[in-house]
Amino acid sequence: MLFAPQEWSDNYALMDGARSTSPQMIDGNLETVGETIFSSTGGGARAGGIGYANFKGSEVIVTLPEKRRVHRIVLKADNLKHFIIYADRGGGIIDGADWQFVKEMQSVKTKTIDLRITIPYLTDRIRILVLKTTEDAQLVRETSVNLGGLRILGSRGAPGKIREIEIYGFKTAEQAEADDVVETREKELDELLEFE
């Protein structure tokens, strides 16, 4: 075998110093639910040739304590239907951010979304822009107003509800070796305890 099989790293979003605009999304607890925040600027997202510059989507930004190479993102969400993921390459002129398109997901039907990233990104910030949720249609109906026979529809959708965001890379050879040493020691201790 030329290459050893690669293992996923620990969840970067649970590292000491990781932050999120919705902390419940990175607390490691599936019982808590965080909501995406509506951006005052609308984000001006573009993906796949479709412009969203006038759409005020909601978003969450996860900031890691240091840059990591991201190969996989797992979202455990209650209502996402259409969203875009970006990675910050850094060095932007205005706020230091340079958001690079990573992946767009449409017509999402599952609550656990496991995204493998074919071209990994070295970044310390991930942005998830939510464009559509399963609750949007109901919210539009509830917020529309009838004015003399003219129906004015609500323009803002529901926030994305995410239970957990997990961000992974691959373990380095040193990390994998250290894990093997710990596992071997634990087995030896278990055997000693069973022997007594």
Order of alpha helices (4+ residues) and beta strands (2+ residues): beta-beta-beta-beta-beta-beta-beta-beta-beta-alpha-beta-beta-beta-alpha
